[in-house]
Amino acid sequence: MIEIGKPAYIRCDEDSHYVEVRMQKPKDDLTILERINQHILDADIKKANVCLSGGVDSQFWLRVLQQLNIPMKATTYLSMWNGAPINTDDYTTAKLCVDKFNIDWDVVEIDLK
């Protein structure tokens, strides 16, 4: 049995292939953005680095950090094969995002061959 949290909010019994997740409604009316901001304040984050793949989750974090006025830098990995990019969709989406929202951006080329 694997348990996470005290009290356990996730229990996983590998023998029976059973997973139990317990969630409790918060006792406040904070929005998700307010809750994220509180975590950032508690962690004393002054600057963020985001690996920007172009997907919705990394774009979400750019927008959250921007909304909360946290300085940031985005980095996108451009996968190459014999000098040609192979993740052009990710790269193009990331470029559109950083251009639109004026975000500091680095591109790191990785030769996969």
All heavy atoms as an XYZ file, in Angstrom:
913
protein
N       0.859     -1.174      0.000
C       0.000      0.000      0.000
C       0.902      1.234      0.000
O       1.809      1.348      0.817
C      -0.898     -0.005      1.232
C      -1.713      1.259      1.414
S      -3.185      1.381      0.416
C      -4.228      0.146      1.113
N       0.658      2.126     -0.922
C       1.363      3.408     -0.979
C       0.376      4.486     -0.574
O      -0.745      4.544     -1.095
C       1.894      3.683     -2.402
C       2.900      2.610     -2.807
C       2.510      5.074     -2.478
C       3.296      2.674     -4.269
N       0.780      5.352      0.349
C      -0.064      6.461      0.778
C       0.698      7.764      0.631
O       1.884      7.837      0.967
C      -0.513      6.277      2.229
C      -1.441      5.103      2.424
C      -1.978      5.029      3.840
O      -1.413      5.667      4.764
O      -2.981      4.328      4.044
N       0.005      8.779      0.138
C       0.596     10.105     -0.030
C      -0.240     11.086      0.770
O      -1.462     11.142      0.628
C       0.634     10.515     -1.516
C       1.481      9.520     -2.313
C       1.163     11.941     -1.670
C       1.427      9.714     -3.803
N       0.436     11.897      1.588
C      -0.230     12.923      2.385
C      -0.542     12.460      3.789
O      -0.579     11.270      4.086
N      -0.757     13.443      4.661
C      -1.157     13.178      6.048
C      -2.273     14.144      6.407
O      -2.008     15.329      6.532
C       0.023     13.349      6.998
C       1.067     12.287      6.800
C       2.163     12.397      7.818
C       3.183     11.351      7.462
N       4.179     11.060      8.324
N      -3.493     13.733      6.538
C      -3.955     12.373      6.287
C      -3.854     12.026      4.799
O      -3.809     12.910      3.950
C      -5.410     12.391      6.752
C      -5.830     13.816      6.642
C      -4.590     14.635      6.883
N      -3.838     10.735      4.511
C      -3.634     10.275      3.131
C      -4.739     10.788      2.213
O      -5.915     10.623      2.499
C      -3.586      8.757      3.093
N      -4.328     11.441      1.124
C      -5.306     11.855      0.125
C      -5.210     10.997     -1.130
O      -6.090     11.016     -1.974
C      -5.203     13.349     -0.197
C      -3.846     13.809     -0.683
C      -3.524     13.776     -2.033
C      -2.893     14.280      0.218
C      -2.285     14.201     -2.470
C      -1.652     14.701     -0.227
C      -1.351     14.659     -1.567
O      -0.122     15.072     -2.011
N      -4.131     10.209     -1.228
C      -4.020      9.223     -2.297
C      -3.544      7.921     -1.661
O      -2.571      7.902     -0.903
C      -3.025      9.659     -3.398
C      -3.514     10.912     -4.100
C      -2.823      8.522     -4.410
C      -2.554     11.438     -5.144
N      -4.247      6.844     -1.984
C      -3.841      5.512     -1.549
C      -3.827      4.617     -2.786
O      -4.762      4.634     -3.575
C      -4.834      4.936     -0.545
C      -4.743      5.542      0.807
C      -5.558      4.720      1.816
N      -5.407      5.289      3.119
C      -6.354      5.957      3.768
N      -7.540      6.093      3.233
N      -6.119      6.455      4.954
N      -2.777      3.834     -2.910
C      -2.648      2.933     -4.047
C      -2.285      1.552     -3.529
O      -1.258      1.377     -2.893
C      -1.586      3.446     -5.009
S      -1.291      2.353     -6.402
N      -3.154      0.590     -3.804
C      -2.884     -0.794     -3.430
C      -2.507     -1.537     -4.703
O      -3.355     -1.816     -5.558
C      -4.115     -1.425     -2.786
C      -3.837     -2.817     -2.257
O      -2.871     -3.457     -2.713
O      -4.603     -3.268     -1.386
N      -1.221     -1.822     -4.850
C      -0.723     -2.448     -6.076
C      -1.255     -3.870     -6.255
O      -1.459     -4.309     -7.390
C       0.800     -2.449     -6.077
C       1.381     -1.052     -6.164
C       2.890     -1.037     -6.060
O       3.513     -2.100     -5.866
O       3.456      0.062     -6.191
N      -1.504     -4.574     -5.159
C      -1.989     -5.952     -5.276
C      -3.394     -6.011     -5.859
O      -3.688     -6.851     -6.709
C      -1.971     -6.659     -3.913
C      -0.546     -6.820     -3.385
O       0.386     -6.921     -4.220
O      -0.374     -6.825     -2.153
N      -4.266     -5.125     -5.411
C      -5.655     -5.151     -5.884
C      -5.897     -4.183     -7.050
O      -7.007     -4.111     -7.558
C      -6.608     -4.811     -4.738
O      -6.417     -3.466     -4.321
N      -4.849     -3.431     -7.450
C      -4.972     -2.444     -8.533
C      -6.049     -1.410     -8.204
O      -6.818     -1.001     -9.056
C      -5.280     -3.113     -9.877
C      -4.261     -4.119    -10.276
N      -2.999     -3.772    -10.694
C      -4.312     -5.477    -10.282
C      -2.314     -4.872    -10.956
N      -3.081     -5.916    -10.713
N      -6.059     -0.988     -6.948
C      -7.053     -0.046     -6.465
C      -6.371      1.276     -6.118
O      -5.353      1.295     -5.431
C      -7.752     -0.629     -5.219
C      -8.784      0.272     -4.612
C     -10.052      0.379     -5.169
C      -8.497      1.013     -3.476
C     -11.006      1.195     -4.612
C      -9.453      1.839     -2.909
C     -10.700      1.932     -3.483
O     -11.648      2.743     -2.919
N      -6.929      2.370     -6.614
C      -6.430      3.700     -6.283
C      -7.579      4.501     -5.693
O      -8.676      4.540     -6.253
C      -5.869      4.438     -7.525
C      -5.471      5.856     -7.168
C      -4.701      3.673     -8.116
N      -7.319      5.140     -4.571
C      -8.320      5.972     -3.906
C      -7.760      7.387     -3.802
O      -6.625      7.586     -3.388
C      -8.592      5.434     -2.502
C      -9.517      6.286     -1.682
C      -9.662      5.780     -0.253
O      -9.042      4.745      0.105
O     -10.379      6.422      0.510
N      -8.563      8.355     -4.237
C      -8.179      9.765     -4.147
C      -9.244     10.477     -3.332
O     -10.435     10.407     -3.654
C      -8.058     10.412     -5.548
C      -7.703     11.880     -5.417
C      -7.049      9.677     -6.404
N      -8.806     11.157     -2.291
C      -9.738     11.921     -1.448
C      -9.427     13.399     -1.579
O      -8.285     13.814     -1.423
C      -9.603     11.517      0.015
C     -10.056     10.133      0.274
C      -9.926      9.822      1.735
N     -10.391      8.485      1.969
C     -10.922      8.086      3.094
N     -11.036      8.917      4.106
N     -11.320      6.846      3.233
N     -10.435     14.171     -1.874
C     -10.271     15.619     -1.960
C     -11.323     16.272     -1.087
O     -12.440     15.777     -0.967
C     -10.434     16.097     -3.411
C      -9.321     15.629     -4.315
S      -9.378     16.356     -5.955
C     -10.804     15.564     -6.643
N     -10.926     17.386     -0.519
C     -11.833     18.114      0.339
C     -11.949     19.526     -0.213
O     -10.951     20.148     -0.610
C     -11.282     18.146      1.764
C     -12.228     18.717      2.759
C     -11.657     18.564      4.172
O     -10.442     18.588      4.365
N     -12.533     18.405      5.131
N     -13.168     20.021     -0.242
C     -13.392     21.375     -0.734
C     -12.685     22.358      0.205
O     -12.777     22.243      1.423
C     -14.882     21.675     -0.777
C     -15.190     23.038     -1.335
C     -16.673     23.283     -1.418
C     -16.891     24.684     -1.944
N     -18.287     25.050     -1.985
N     -11.954     23.321     -0.370
C     -11.284     24.313      0.479
C     -12.294     25.084      1.330
O     -13.459     25.239      0.959
C     -10.612     25.250     -0.531
C     -10.516     24.477     -1.787
C     -11.690     23.534     -1.788
N     -11.802     25.582      2.452
C     -12.674     26.320      3.371
C     -12.661     27.815      3.095
O     -13.054     28.604      3.931
C     -12.248     26.033      4.805
C     -12.466     24.594      5.203
C     -12.046     24.347      6.628
C     -12.466     23.014      7.116
N     -11.643     21.912      6.865
N     -12.179     28.197      1.904
C     -12.148     29.609      1.543
C     -12.735     29.768      0.138
O     -13.090     28.791     -0.507
C     -10.725     30.164      1.598
C      -9.761     29.367      0.736
O     -10.125     29.004     -0.401
O      -8.637     29.115      1.190
N     -12.844     30.996     -0.307
C     -13.404     31.271     -1.631
C     -12.342     31.778     -2.600
O     -12.655     32.530     -3.523
C     -14.535     32.312     -1.516
C     -15.751     31.763     -0.797
O     -16.023     30.559     -0.936
O     -16.421     32.540     -0.097
N     -11.084     31.360     -2.401
C     -10.023     31.804     -3.289
C     -10.213     31.226     -4.687
O     -10.612     30.074     -4.839
C      -8.656     31.371     -2.765
C      -8.182     31.979     -1.453
C      -6.850     31.360     -1.042
C      -8.049     33.481     -1.581
N      -9.882     32.026     -5.699
C      -9.864     31.514     -7.054
C      -8.589     30.694     -7.240
O      -7.665     30.766     -6.413
C      -9.878     32.652     -8.092
O      -8.646     33.384     -7.978
C     -11.066     33.592     -7.885
N      -8.510     29.953     -8.322
C      -7.298     29.180     -8.596
C      -6.103     30.113     -8.726
O      -5.021     29.839     -8.208
C      -7.479     28.320     -9.859
C      -8.488     27.213     -9.587
C      -6.154     27.732    -10.314
C      -8.868     26.407    -10.800
N      -6.281     31.246     -9.408
C      -5.189     32.197     -9.575
C      -4.735     32.750     -8.218
O      -3.537     32.879     -7.962
C      -5.602     33.334    -10.509
C      -4.509     34.273    -10.965
C      -3.382     33.524    -11.671
C      -5.080     35.341    -11.884
N      -5.658     33.053     -7.349
C      -5.302     33.535     -6.003
C      -4.560     32.452     -5.214
O      -3.600     32.739     -4.500
C      -6.552     33.975     -5.248
C      -7.174     35.232     -5.807
C      -8.567     35.511     -5.256
O      -9.268     34.554     -4.842
O      -8.967     36.693     -5.260
N      -4.986     31.213     -5.368
C      -4.342     30.099     -4.660
C      -2.909     29.899     -5.188
O      -1.970     29.711     -4.420
C      -5.172     28.830     -4.838
C      -4.806     27.723     -3.905
C      -5.812     26.584     -3.939
N      -7.185     26.976     -3.741
C      -7.724     27.291     -2.545
N      -6.987     27.257     -1.468
N      -8.987     27.633     -2.458
N      -2.739     29.964     -6.518
C      -1.393     29.851     -7.101
C      -0.519     31.000     -6.615
O       0.641     30.804     -6.246
C      -1.472     29.840     -8.640
C      -2.102     28.536     -9.129
C      -0.089     30.034     -9.255
C      -2.443     28.534    -10.603
N      -1.068     32.211     -6.597
C      -0.311     33.365     -6.122
C       0.151     33.165     -4.683
O       1.293     33.493     -4.342
C      -1.152     34.639     -6.247
C      -0.352     35.878     -5.949
O       0.802     36.003     -6.351
N      -0.953     36.816     -5.236
N      -0.688     32.597     -3.853
C      -0.302     32.358     -2.459
C       0.846     31.364     -2.375
O       1.785     31.549     -1.605
C      -1.498     31.861     -1.640
C      -1.220     31.822     -0.147
C      -0.805     33.186      0.391
O      -1.511     34.175      0.237
N       0.362     33.251      1.024
N       0.812     30.316     -3.202
C       1.915     29.349     -3.223
C       3.213     30.014     -3.675
O       4.282     29.740     -3.135
C       1.592     28.164     -4.141
C       0.607     27.205     -3.562
N       0.877     26.411     -2.475
C      -0.656     26.910     -3.930
C      -0.172     25.676     -2.187
N      -1.122     25.955     -3.063
N       3.120     30.895     -4.668
C       4.309     31.604     -5.164
C       4.863     32.524     -4.076
O       6.070     32.581     -3.858
C       3.979     32.384     -6.455
C       3.793     31.388     -7.614
C       5.057     33.404     -6.787
C       3.280     32.000     -8.885
N       3.983     33.231     -3.382
C       4.421     34.096     -2.286
C       5.063     33.277     -1.168
O       6.117     33.646     -0.644
C       3.242     34.907     -1.740
C       2.686     35.996     -2.653
C       1.407     36.579     -2.072
C       3.713     37.075     -2.902
N       4.442     32.160     -0.812
C       4.978     31.305      0.252
C       6.345     30.744     -0.118
O       7.207     30.570      0.747
C       4.018     30.148      0.557
C       2.724     30.608      1.221
O       2.663     31.765      1.686
O       1.771     29.809      1.258
N       6.547     30.455     -1.405
C       7.822     29.904     -1.868
C       8.855     30.996     -2.126
O       9.999     30.696     -2.443
C       7.606     29.085     -3.137
N       8.451     32.254     -1.986
C       9.334     33.404     -2.183
C      10.003     33.388     -3.566
O      11.198     33.608     -3.703
C      10.388     33.455     -1.075
C      11.060     34.829     -1.001
O      10.392     35.832     -1.332
O      12.243     34.896     -0.626
N       9.201     33.110     -4.595
C       9.695     33.068     -5.969
C       9.798     34.488     -6.508
O       8.822     35.224     -6.526
C       8.779     32.205     -6.857
C       8.840     30.756     -6.379
C       9.172     32.323     -8.330
C       7.836     29.844     -7.031
N      11.001     34.858     -6.935
C      11.247     36.207     -7.448
C      11.358     36.230     -8.970
O      11.144     37.245     -9.607
C      12.532     36.783     -6.856
C      12.535     36.833     -5.347
C      11.578     37.865     -4.833
C      11.751     38.015     -3.333
N      10.531     38.224     -2.628
N      11.764     35.101     -9.547
C      11.914     34.994    -10.998
C      11.675     33.542    -11.371
O      12.014     32.638    -10.611
C      13.309     35.416    -11.435
C      13.472     35.368    -12.929
C      14.808     35.880    -13.402
C      14.783     35.783    -14.921
N      15.981     36.066    -15.567
N      11.113     33.323    -12.570
C      10.794     31.965    -13.002
C      11.413     31.671    -14.356
O      11.589     32.569    -15.176
C       9.287     31.777    -13.071
N      11.742     30.413    -14.543
C      12.182     29.901    -15.837
C      11.167     28.846    -16.249
O      10.877     27.933    -15.482
C      13.570     29.272    -15.735
C      14.614     30.301    -15.398
O      14.840     31.220    -16.163
N      15.233     30.167    -14.240
N      10.633     28.999    -17.461
C       9.603     28.087    -17.938
C      10.098     27.389    -19.197
O      10.536     28.046    -20.139
C       8.286     28.840    -18.249
C       7.240     27.895    -18.810
C       7.765     29.548    -17.006
N      10.015     26.071    -19.201
C      10.321     25.311    -20.403
C       9.061     25.353    -21.272
O       8.053     24.725    -20.955
C      10.697     23.877    -20.032
S      11.242     22.931    -21.451
N       9.121     26.130    -22.334
C       7.956     26.381    -23.177
C       7.946     25.423    -24.361
O       8.696     25.587    -25.312
C       7.973     27.836    -23.666
C       6.840     28.262    -24.586
C       5.487     28.096    -23.922
C       7.051     29.705    -25.025
N       7.071     24.433    -24.283
C       6.959     23.462    -25.358
C       5.986     23.940    -26.429
O       5.968     23.402    -27.525
C       6.467     22.129    -24.802
O       5.144     22.277    -24.308
N       5.175     24.905    -26.096
C       4.116     25.339    -27.002
C       2.778     24.733    -26.623
O       1.739     25.112    -27.148
N       2.795     23.767    -25.698
C       1.558     23.123    -25.252
C       0.786     24.002    -24.278
O       1.277     25.019    -23.783
N      -0.439     23.581    -23.999
C      -1.331     24.389    -23.171
C      -0.801     24.567    -21.751
O      -0.958     25.637    -21.158
C      -2.768     23.808    -23.170
C      -2.827     22.483    -22.446
C      -3.753     24.799    -22.581
N      -0.151     23.545    -21.179
C       0.295     23.679    -19.792
C       1.430     24.683    -19.646
O       1.410     25.517    -18.736
C       0.685     22.324    -19.191
C       1.648     21.530    -20.054
O       1.838     21.886    -21.230
O       2.211     20.551    -19.548
N       2.410     24.669    -20.539
C       3.500     25.646    -20.416
C       3.014     27.052    -20.782
O       3.432     28.031    -20.164
C       4.712     25.244    -21.252
O       4.394     25.083    -22.605
N       2.093     27.161    -21.747
C       1.530     28.475    -22.066
C       0.723     29.009    -20.881
O       0.755     30.202    -20.581
C       0.626     28.395    -23.293
C       1.373     28.254    -24.591
C       0.443     28.380    -25.767
O      -0.283     29.363    -25.897
N       0.453     27.375    -26.629
N       0.006     28.118    -20.201
C      -0.763     28.504    -19.015
C       0.148     29.130    -17.967
O      -0.145     30.202    -17.423
C      -1.478     27.274    -18.438
C      -2.095     27.507    -17.091
C      -3.327     28.125    -16.977
C      -1.446     27.108    -15.929
C      -3.908     28.344    -15.729
C      -2.012     27.319    -14.681
C      -3.248     27.940    -14.586
N       1.312     28.486    -17.702
C       2.205     29.005    -16.672
C       2.812     30.342    -17.066
O       2.998     31.218    -16.215
C       3.273     27.979    -16.301
C       2.648     26.963    -15.391
C       2.317     25.691    -15.696
C       2.187     27.203    -14.061
N       1.680     25.110    -14.617
C       1.595     26.014    -13.609
C       2.214     28.304    -13.208
C       1.035     25.894    -12.333
C       1.665     28.183    -11.939
C       1.082     26.991    -11.518
N       3.095     30.535    -18.360
C       3.567     31.853    -18.792
C       2.534     32.920    -18.488
O       2.865     34.002    -17.996
C       3.868     31.859    -20.295
C       5.095     31.123    -20.772
C       5.238     31.285    -22.284
C       6.353     31.596    -20.079
N       1.295     32.628    -18.803
C       0.226     33.608    -18.587
C      -0.013     33.864    -17.102
O      -0.234     35.004    -16.688
C      -1.069     33.138    -19.256
C      -0.948     32.949    -20.773
C      -0.696     34.252    -21.512
N      -1.686     35.250    -21.277
C      -2.857     35.330    -21.911
N      -3.152     34.490    -22.859
N      -3.714     36.286    -21.601
N       0.051     32.821    -16.278
C      -0.120     32.993    -14.824
C       0.990     33.872    -14.273
O       0.736     34.837    -13.541
C      -0.147     31.629    -14.100
C       0.038     31.794    -12.604
C      -1.446     30.898    -14.385
N       2.237     33.548    -14.615
C       3.366     34.330    -14.116
C       3.290     35.772    -14.586
O       3.572     36.701    -13.824
C       4.682     33.689    -14.548
C       4.970     32.321    -13.930
C       6.104     31.631    -14.668
C       5.253     32.451    -12.442
N       2.872     35.966    -15.825
C       2.728     37.319    -16.345
C       1.615     38.063    -15.591
O       1.776     39.212    -15.205
C       2.429     37.272    -17.842
C       2.564     38.604    -18.519
C       2.480     38.466    -20.029
O       1.607     37.791    -20.545
N       3.394     39.123    -20.725
N       0.506     37.391    -15.356
C      -0.616     37.983    -14.621
C      -0.192     38.396    -13.209
O      -0.644     39.413    -12.688
C      -1.770     36.983    -14.555
C      -2.980     37.451    -13.791
C      -3.802     38.480    -14.541
O      -3.857     38.461    -15.757
N      -4.428     39.370    -13.822
N       0.701     37.607    -12.596
C       1.153     37.870    -11.236
C       2.402     38.742    -11.193
O       2.980     38.945    -10.127
C       1.392     36.545    -10.501
C       0.158     35.647    -10.359
C       0.549     34.330     -9.722
C      -0.946     36.342     -9.576
N       2.824     39.254    -12.363
C       3.996     40.139    -12.465
C       5.283     39.496    -11.941
O       6.100     40.161    -11.304
C       3.734     41.470    -11.757
C       2.624     42.246    -12.414
O       2.590     42.376    -13.633
N       1.697     42.735    -11.612
N       5.455     38.216    -12.214
C       6.678     37.511    -11.848
C       7.601     37.547    -13.069
O       7.237     37.050    -14.136
C       6.387     36.033    -11.473
C       5.368     35.937    -10.347
C       7.688     35.302    -11.147
C       5.828     36.396     -9.009
N       8.788     38.135    -12.954
C       9.721     38.128    -14.088
C      10.042     36.691    -14.492
O      10.175     35.818    -13.645
C      10.966     38.828    -13.548
C      10.518     39.558    -12.330
C       9.346     38.800    -11.779
N      10.174     36.476    -15.810
C      10.405     35.118    -16.272
C      11.207     35.092    -17.552
O      11.328     36.104    -18.241
C       9.078     34.413    -16.509
C       8.375     34.904    -17.764
S       6.786     34.183    -18.021
C       5.778     35.563    -17.513
N      11.716     33.927    -17.835
C      12.366     33.635    -19.108
C      11.808     32.301    -19.572
O      11.684     31.368    -18.783
C      13.871     33.551    -18.967
C      14.554     33.172    -20.274
C      16.044     33.198    -20.146
C      16.469     34.512    -20.761
N      17.890     34.692    -20.856
N      11.483     32.216    -20.854
C      11.011     30.968    -21.436
C      12.133     30.352    -22.263
O      12.927     31.062    -22.870
C       9.786     31.222    -22.310
N      12.187     29.036    -22.262
C      13.163     28.314    -23.073
C      12.432     27.229    -23.848
O      11.625     26.494    -23.282
C      14.250     27.663    -22.198
O      14.897     28.680    -21.429
C      15.283     26.941    -23.046
N      12.737     27.158    -25.152
C      12.160     26.120    -26.005
C      13.295     25.305    -26.597
O      14.299     25.863    -27.044
C      11.321     26.744    -27.144
O      10.254     27.494    -26.566
C      10.748     25.675    -28.065
N      13.134     23.997    -26.573
C      14.110     23.108    -27.185
C      13.689     22.858    -28.623
O      12.565     22.444    -28.886
C      14.211     21.792    -26.404
C      14.758     22.029    -25.025
C      13.919     22.113    -23.926
C      16.120     22.218    -24.829
C      14.421     22.375    -22.654
C      16.639     22.472    -23.570
C      15.780     22.545    -22.490
O      16.280     22.803    -21.244
N      14.599     23.144    -29.553
C      14.350     22.920    -30.969
C      15.106     21.655    -31.362
O      16.335     21.645    -31.427
C      14.819     24.119    -31.797
C      14.607     24.032    -33.306
C      13.132     23.813    -33.636
C      15.113     25.302    -33.973
N      14.365     20.596    -31.544
C      14.964     19.310    -31.892
C      15.331     19.301    -33.364
O      14.508     19.628    -34.222
C      13.980     18.168    -31.597
O      13.622     18.192    -30.232
N      16.577     18.912    -33.640
C      17.099     18.922    -35.009
C      17.521     17.513    -35.424
O      17.857     16.689    -34.584
C      18.306     19.857    -35.096
C      18.083     21.271    -34.586
S      16.998     22.226    -35.617
C      18.103     22.605    -36.963
N      17.504     17.274    -36.738
C      18.021     16.038    -37.315
C      18.696     16.420    -38.614
O      18.051     16.894    -39.532
C      16.896     15.048    -37.568
C      17.386     13.668    -37.906
C      17.769     13.219    -39.131
C      17.546     12.576    -37.013
N      18.167     11.911    -39.078
C      18.033     11.484    -37.771
C      17.342     12.406    -35.648
C      18.306     10.248    -37.198
C      17.606     11.178    -35.099
C      18.086     10.115    -35.867
N      20.009     16.266    -38.665
C      20.788     16.666    -39.841
C      20.531     18.118    -40.240
O      20.367     18.436    -41.414
C      20.510     15.744    -41.032
C      21.261     14.440    -40.938
O      22.216     14.320    -40.184
N      20.825     13.455    -41.697
N      20.456     18.998    -39.265
C      20.295     20.419    -39.537
C      18.873     20.867    -39.813
O      18.638     22.041    -40.076
N      17.907     19.967    -39.766
C      16.508     20.328    -40.019
C      15.681     20.157    -38.742
O      15.819     19.151    -38.043
C      15.927     19.456    -41.131
N      14.820     21.139    -38.426
C      13.991     21.014    -37.228
C      12.916     19.942    -37.413
O      12.379     19.784    -38.500
C      13.356     22.400    -37.089
C      13.400     22.984    -38.457
C      14.580     22.379    -39.146
N      12.660     19.201    -36.316
C      11.613     18.184    -36.397
C      10.443     18.448    -35.445
O       9.430     17.775    -35.530
C      12.179     16.763    -36.173
C      12.838     16.627    -34.804
C      13.132     16.391    -37.280
C      13.308     15.223    -34.490
N      10.573     19.429    -34.576
C       9.439     19.793    -33.717
C       8.968     21.210    -34.068
O       8.778     22.056    -33.209
C       9.785     19.661    -32.237
C      10.851     20.636    -31.772
O      11.731     21.019    -32.536
N      10.771     21.036    -30.514
N       8.743     21.431    -35.351
C       8.397     22.775    -35.826
C       7.082     23.279    -35.254
O       6.943     24.481    -35.030
C       8.343     22.821    -37.369
O       7.452     21.793    -37.830
C       9.711     22.621    -37.969
N       6.121     22.389    -35.003
C       4.852     22.831    -34.414
C       5.080     23.440    -33.035
O       4.548     24.507    -32.720
C       3.858     21.680    -34.306
C       3.348     21.198    -35.653
O       3.581     21.895    -36.664
O       2.718     20.134    -35.691
N       5.877     22.756    -32.202
C       6.172     23.268    -30.859
C       6.886     24.618    -30.948
O       6.529     25.570    -30.258
C       7.071     22.296    -30.082
C       6.407     20.968    -29.804
O       5.169     20.903    -29.838
O       7.143     20.002    -29.548
N       7.906     24.673    -31.786
C       8.699     25.892    -31.935
C       7.833     27.055    -32.421
O       7.883     28.157    -31.866
C       9.858     25.647    -32.906
C      10.641     26.893    -33.228
C      11.671     27.316    -32.403
C      10.327     27.666    -34.343
C      12.383     28.475    -32.677
C      11.027     28.828    -34.624
C      12.049     29.223    -33.795
O      12.740     30.368    -34.067
N       7.025     26.815    -33.441
C       6.185     27.879    -34.013
C       5.163     28.384    -33.004
O       4.975     29.598    -32.853
C       5.472     27.370    -35.289
O       6.465     26.946    -36.217
C       4.620     28.453    -35.911
N       4.529     27.475    -32.287
C       3.548     27.876    -31.275
C       4.219     28.674    -30.157
O       3.701     29.696    -29.704
C       2.834     26.653    -30.696
O       2.230     25.923    -31.768
C       1.765     27.053    -29.703
N       5.381     28.222    -29.713
C       6.124     28.930    -28.667
C       6.498     30.334    -29.135
O       6.346     31.309    -28.396
C       7.362     28.143    -28.266
N       6.980     30.458    -30.368
C       7.369     31.768    -30.900
C       6.177     32.713    -30.972
O       6.280     33.884    -30.602
C       8.013     31.625    -32.280
C       8.400     32.982    -32.872
C       9.458     32.883    -33.913
C       9.863     34.200    -34.522
N       9.896     35.359    -33.674
N       5.042     32.219    -31.433
C       3.836     33.054    -31.483
C       3.466     33.551    -30.085
O       3.100     34.718    -29.902
C       2.664     32.275    -32.082
C       2.732     31.993    -33.573
C       1.648     30.977    -33.974
C       2.569     33.280    -34.376
N       3.582     32.679    -29.098
C       3.223     33.021    -27.717
C       4.160     34.083    -27.141
O       3.706     35.093    -26.601
C       3.246     31.757    -26.870
S       2.721     31.998    -25.174
N       5.468     33.887    -27.273
C       6.403     34.850    -26.685
C       6.361     36.188    -27.421
O       6.528     37.238    -26.802
C       7.846     34.309    -26.608
C       7.911     33.100    -25.683
C       8.422     33.983    -27.963
N       6.134     36.147    -28.736
C       6.018     37.398    -29.487
C       4.774     38.172    -29.064
O       4.821     39.386    -28.853
C       5.973     37.134    -30.993
C       7.331     36.735    -31.567
O       8.347     36.828    -30.839
O       7.361     36.318    -32.736
N       3.668     37.464    -28.931
C       2.404     38.126    -28.576
C       2.459     38.765    -27.188
O       1.946     39.865    -26.986
C       1.240     37.139    -28.643
C      -0.090     37.774    -28.292
C      -1.244     36.847    -28.523
C      -2.521     37.517    -28.096
N      -3.417     37.813    -29.143
N       3.102     38.081    -26.248
C       3.105     38.561    -24.867
C       4.442     39.155    -24.436
O       4.646     39.420    -23.252
C       2.662     37.437    -23.922
C       1.277     36.957    -24.230
C       1.069     35.730    -24.817
C       0.176     37.762    -23.982
C      -0.206     35.292    -25.123
C      -1.103     37.342    -24.290
C      -1.292     36.107    -24.865
N       5.349     39.379    -25.398
C       6.623     40.050    -25.146
C       7.394     39.398    -23.991
O       7.753     40.058    -23.013
C       6.395     41.545    -24.880
C       7.678     42.324    -24.999
O       8.562     41.959    -25.762
N       7.785     43.398    -24.234
N       7.667     38.109    -24.129
C       8.344     37.335    -23.096
C       9.769     37.029    -23.544
O      10.004     36.670    -24.701
C       7.567     36.032    -22.819
C       6.191     36.386    -22.237
C       8.330     35.108    -21.887
C       5.229     35.241    -22.150
N      10.723     37.199    -22.635
C      12.123     36.879    -22.893
C      12.227     35.386    -23.217
O      11.699     34.549    -22.479
C      12.944     37.227    -21.646
C      14.433     37.177    -21.882
O      14.860     37.188    -23.052
O      15.161     37.136    -20.883
N      12.925     35.053    -24.329
C      12.884     33.683    -24.839
C      14.250     33.220    -25.314
O      14.950     33.950    -26.016
C      11.893     33.637    -25.996
C      11.570     32.303    -26.580
C      11.293     31.148    -25.916
C      11.426     32.001    -27.970
N      10.991     30.152    -26.801
C      11.062     30.650    -28.078
C      11.563     32.738    -29.136
C      10.841     30.020    -29.288
C      11.338     32.113    -30.346
C      10.977     30.772    -30.419
N      14.618     32.021    -24.931
C      15.819     31.363    -25.438
C      15.396     30.118    -26.207
O      14.426     29.448    -25.834
C      16.737     30.898    -24.297
C      17.564     32.022    -23.718
O      17.803     33.016    -24.426
O      17.978     31.893    -22.551
N      16.133     29.799    -27.250
C      15.926     28.565    -28.004
C      17.207     27.763    -27.924
O      18.289     28.286    -28.199
C      15.561     28.853    -29.482
C      15.432     27.559    -30.263
C      14.275     29.672    -29.565
N      17.085     26.513    -27.516
C      18.233     25.615    -27.403
C      18.065     24.527    -28.446
O      17.081     23.778    -28.411
C      18.336     24.999    -25.986
C      19.481     24.001    -25.925
C      18.485     26.090    -24.943
N      19.008     24.466    -29.381
C      18.948     23.428    -30.412
C      19.579     22.145    -29.898
O      20.654     22.173    -29.305
C      19.670     23.876    -31.675
C      18.957     24.992    -32.417
C      19.606     25.334    -33.748
O      20.436     24.542    -34.256
O      19.266     26.408    -34.296
N      18.905     21.049    -30.141
C      19.399     19.727    -29.747
C      19.430     18.859    -30.988
O      18.399     18.622    -31.615
C      18.496     19.080    -28.673
C      18.455     19.943    -27.430
C      18.991     17.667    -28.349
C      17.496     19.443    -26.373
N      20.625     18.380    -31.345
C      20.759     17.491    -32.491
C      20.468     16.067    -32.020
O      21.257     15.467    -31.286
C      22.174     17.577    -33.068
C      22.330     16.770    -34.357
O      21.424     15.984    -34.696
O      23.369     16.946    -35.017
N      19.342     15.541    -32.406
C      18.931     14.210    -31.942
C      19.646     13.078    -32.643
O      19.652     11.947    -32.153
C      17.412     14.039    -32.112
C      16.564     15.001    -31.292
C      15.088     14.768    -31.588
C      16.835     14.852    -29.807
N      20.251     13.368    -33.795
C      20.955     12.303    -34.496
C      22.249     11.979    -33.760
O      22.666     10.898    -33.604
C      21.241     12.692    -35.940
C      21.814     11.540    -36.727
C      21.926     11.859    -38.167
C      22.498     10.655    -38.913
N      22.818     10.927    -40.253
